[in-house]
Amino acid sequence: MRVWAVCMLLLVTQCKTRTISFYVVDKDKLSFSTFDFYAKDTEGLTPRQQTTDSLLQHTITQVLQSNGYRQASPAQVYIAYQLTTGMATNINSTTNYAHNSPYRYNPYPYLYDQPAYRTDYKEGVFIIELYSNQDKLLWQGSQSFKVKPGSETQPLLVSLAHNIMESFTNP
């Protein structure tokens, strides 16, 4: 029974997640026409991180403007976004039967183990939040992700920002 539970857990965690979670305080309070972003300290960021930050802000702005919202200061709603990442490891080990076994129905003497394969990757959560001008959380959208080694994270993050904001504007 334990093996089955572990297999199910591995199957669930290995699936590509596209779940977006929502938090809405009061649907009526989401009535607004102007938005802006909280000021961010970008001094400690590398030029690549600054470019990514700028692309994320631009993507969020485009989605909101395409749905009739206007960027202005002061605004009725302020936007904050956060990226939390960490390293994870996936280890696969399999046992195969020898293909040339004369005992296809009794393969136990012909078992051999393949080496374990280790894959390190980044995983994380991208969160976008909308706050009232009194700093009260009105809405939150998030999406988890995994990044394989050698993959570009910038296009992935821009896509996540677009998907999360589309879920806000088209519930």
VMD Tcl script that draws the C-alpha trace (Angstrom):
set ca {
  {0.00 0.00 0.00}
  {2.85 2.39 0.81}
  {4.45 1.81 -2.58}
  {1.18 2.70 -4.29}
  {0.91 5.93 -2.28}
  {4.49 6.90 -3.09}
  {3.92 6.17 -6.80}
  {0.79 8.33 -6.81}
  {2.66 11.14 -5.07}
  {5.45 10.97 -7.63}
  {2.95 10.90 -10.48}
  {1.13 13.96 -9.16}
  {4.32 15.92 -8.52}
  {5.75 15.07 -11.94}
  {2.73 16.39 -13.85}
  {3.08 19.81 -15.41}
  {1.20 22.17 -13.17}
  {-1.02 24.78 -14.70}
  {-3.05 25.46 -11.63}
  {-3.71 29.07 -10.92}
  {-5.03 29.89 -7.48}
  {-7.18 32.88 -6.69}
  {-7.87 34.96 -3.66}
  {-10.65 37.52 -3.84}
  {-11.74 39.50 -0.80}
  {-14.94 40.95 -2.21}
  {-15.95 40.80 -5.86}
  {-17.59 44.25 -5.64}
  {-14.34 45.87 -4.50}
  {-12.64 44.77 -7.70}
  {-14.35 47.58 -9.54}
  {-11.54 49.90 -10.61}
  {-10.33 51.70 -13.70}
  {-6.76 52.73 -12.84}
  {-3.75 50.72 -11.73}
  {-0.08 51.21 -11.03}
  {2.82 49.18 -9.66}
  {4.34 49.44 -6.23}
  {7.76 51.05 -6.40}
  {10.52 48.44 -6.45}
  {14.16 48.61 -5.50}
  {15.97 47.28 -8.56}
  {19.48 48.47 -7.66}
  {20.67 45.04 -6.51}
  {19.47 43.31 -9.66}
  {21.75 42.24 -12.49}
  {21.07 43.78 -15.93}
  {19.37 40.52 -17.01}
  {17.16 40.53 -13.90}
  {16.27 44.18 -14.54}
  {15.31 43.32 -18.12}
  {13.15 40.42 -16.92}
  {11.50 42.64 -14.31}
  {10.76 45.24 -16.96}
  {9.30 42.59 -19.30}
  {7.06 41.24 -16.53}
  {5.75 44.70 -15.71}
  {5.20 45.42 -19.41}
  {3.30 42.13 -19.89}
  {1.02 42.79 -16.91}
  {0.39 46.34 -18.16}
  {-0.46 45.13 -21.68}
  {-3.00 42.58 -20.45}
  {-4.71 45.08 -18.16}
  {-4.76 47.83 -20.80}
  {-6.17 45.46 -23.41}
  {-9.06 44.87 -20.99}
  {-9.84 48.55 -20.52}
  {-7.81 49.43 -17.43}
  {-5.59 52.50 -17.44}
  {-2.20 52.98 -15.82}
  {-2.17 56.16 -13.72}
  {-0.70 57.59 -10.58}
  {-2.26 57.79 -8.06}
  {-4.21 54.63 -8.82}
  {-7.18 52.78 -7.40}
  {-5.28 49.46 -7.45}
  {-1.58 48.73 -6.99}
  {0.14 45.65 -8.33}
  {2.93 43.63 -6.74}
  {4.52 40.47 -8.06}
  {6.92 38.02 -6.54}
  {8.94 35.07 -7.72}
  {10.01 32.34 -5.32}
  {12.38 29.67 -6.63}
  {14.42 26.80 -5.31}
  {16.40 23.86 -6.56}
  {14.85 20.41 -6.74}
  {16.14 17.00 -7.74}
  {14.45 14.15 -9.51}
  {16.05 10.70 -9.26}
  {14.91 7.88 -11.54}
  {16.05 4.33 -11.10}
  {14.63 1.42 -13.04}
  {15.03 -2.31 -13.09}
  {14.69 -3.98 -16.47}
  {14.50 -7.51 -17.66}
  {17.10 -8.83 -20.06}
  {15.55 -8.78 -23.53}
  {17.28 -11.98 -24.61}
  {16.05 -13.98 -21.65}
  {14.85 -17.46 -22.59}
  {12.64 -17.31 -19.47}
  {10.25 -14.54 -20.42}
  {7.72 -15.71 -17.83}
  {10.33 -16.21 -15.12}
  {12.79 -13.31 -15.62}
  {14.15 -13.09 -12.08}
  {17.58 -14.58 -12.83}
  {17.95 -12.08 -15.67}
  {17.22 -8.87 -13.79}
  {19.73 -6.13 -14.05}
  {19.73 -2.67 -12.56}
  {20.27 0.43 -14.58}
  {22.07 3.32 -12.91}
  {20.03 6.01 -11.24}
  {19.62 9.22 -13.21}
  {19.64 12.50 -11.34}
  {18.09 15.63 -12.79}
  {18.46 18.95 -11.01}
  {16.01 21.68 -11.92}
  {14.51 24.90 -10.61}
  {10.96 25.00 -9.40}
  {9.00 27.86 -8.02}
  {5.87 29.93 -7.76}
  {5.09 33.20 -9.51}
  {2.57 35.36 -7.63}
  {0.78 38.51 -8.76}
  {-1.27 40.49 -6.26}
  {-3.63 43.45 -6.56}
  {-4.03 45.77 -3.59}
  {-6.44 48.60 -2.92}
  {-4.99 52.06 -2.40}
  {-5.40 51.34 1.35}
  {-2.98 48.36 0.94}
  {-5.70 45.73 1.36}
  {-5.19 42.56 -0.70}
  {-7.99 42.32 -3.27}
  {-6.83 39.53 -5.57}
  {-4.00 37.06 -5.87}
  {-3.10 34.78 -8.75}
  {-0.24 32.30 -8.72}
  {1.22 29.60 -10.86}
  {3.85 27.01 -10.05}
  {6.50 26.06 -12.58}
  {9.55 23.90 -13.24}
  {12.57 24.90 -15.30}
  {14.77 22.23 -16.83}
  {18.53 22.80 -16.91}
  {19.54 24.86 -19.91}
  {16.05 26.27 -20.43}
  {15.43 29.98 -20.71}
  {13.49 31.31 -17.73}
  {12.68 34.74 -19.15}
  {10.12 33.59 -21.78}
  {8.59 31.21 -19.24}
  {8.11 33.97 -16.67}
  {6.60 36.33 -19.26}
  {4.19 33.56 -20.28}
  {3.26 32.93 -16.64}
  {2.61 36.65 -16.06}
  {0.36 36.73 -19.12}
  {-1.56 33.60 -18.06}
  {-2.09 34.81 -14.51}
  {-3.33 38.23 -15.60}
  {-5.58 36.68 -18.25}
  {-7.16 34.62 -15.48}
  {-7.86 37.85 -13.61}
  {-9.36 39.73 -16.55}
  {-11.30 36.71 -17.88}
  {-12.42 34.74 -14.82}
}
mol new
graphics top color blue
foreach p $ca { graphics top sphere $p radius 0.5 }
foreach p [lrange $ca 0 end-1] q [lrange $ca 1 end] { graphics top cylinder $p $q radius 0.2 }
display resetview
